[in-house]
Structures are given as C-alpha cells and as structure tokens.
Amino acid sequence: MADIGHRGDVVPGTEYEVTVTGRPGPRVLAALPGFEVLCTEQGHTRLRGWIQDQSALQGVVRSLGDLGVAIEGFRRVDDTD
C-alpha cells in the first residue's frame, strides 16, 4: 500500500505484524482498519497491516494499549515473509 506525497511522488508504507494475546474483539479490529487477522492455535493473534510512518506506528501501539490489548511481539515484515 502506498500514499501520495506532497510533491505527487509515491510514499510507500511498511508492513508490520503485531502478535497479541487472545482474540481481538470488534473494538480492536475497528481500531486497525485494513489489518489482516491471523489466529493461532496457541491462543494468540497476529495482526498484519501496512503502516505509513513512525507516527502512525506509534498510534497503533497507543491504540492497542488504550484498548487493553497485551502486545507480545511487534515486527516489520520483509519481502521474504
């Protein structure tokens, strides 16, 4: 996913994956539009989506914390995943 910069050039985002404890409810999913939800057999959930920049990344972490979601891991997804 990409966005258009102020001069018309394409500004790519970066794909991230957040691993959280349990299954996210509707409020959590609504806070992360466009994220893919992958539930694991171990009772964890991986949320994968594109984040535009550092500010947006911090916003995702803050939103999850505000909703009481326990973050177990956070990683940038590379082209080999």
N, C-alpha and C positions, 0 to 999 in steps of 0.2 A: 504494500500500500504506500502511496506517496501523496505528498501535498504540493501545492504550487507556492513557491517562494515569492517574495515581494518584487522580484525582477522578472517573474514569469518562469524561472527555472524550477525544475522538479527537485523537491527536498524529500529524500527518502526517509521513512521511519525505520525503526529497528524492531524485529520480532523478539518478544520476551516470553518466557514461560514462568509462571508463578505456581509453586506447589503449596497447597493449603490443607489443613486438617479438616476431614469430614466432607460433607456435600454442601455446596453453597446453595442458599435459598434464593428466592426471587429478588430480594433487595440487593444481594451481592451481584447477581447476574445483571440486574438493571444498571448497576454502577459501572459495569465493564462491557458496554455495547461492542459487538463485533468480536469478542473473545470466544475462542473455541473452548469447550468444556470437556475434559477427558477424565472420567472417574476411574480410579484404580481399584484393584481387588483388596488392597491393604487399607481401604477407608480414607484415602487421600484423594484430592482432586487437583489436576493440572489445568491451569487456565492459560491459554496461549493466545497472544494477540500482538498487534502492531502498536508501538508507542512512538509518537512523533519525536520527542526530545527529552532532555533531562527534566525539565519542568513537568511534563506530562508523566514521566516515570515516577517522580516524587508524589504527584497527585494520585496515582494508582495505589502506591504504598499507603498514603494517608487515608484514602477512601476505605481500603481494606481494614486498616486499623480502627477507623471510626465505626466500622460495622462489626467490630469484634472478631474478625477473622484471624486465625492463627496462621501466619506465614511460616512454612517450613523451609522453603527454598525459593530462590529467585535467580534466573539465569538468562543470558542473552542467547538466542537460538542462532546457530550459524548455518551456513549452506549445506553442511553435511548431515544435518538432522532430518 
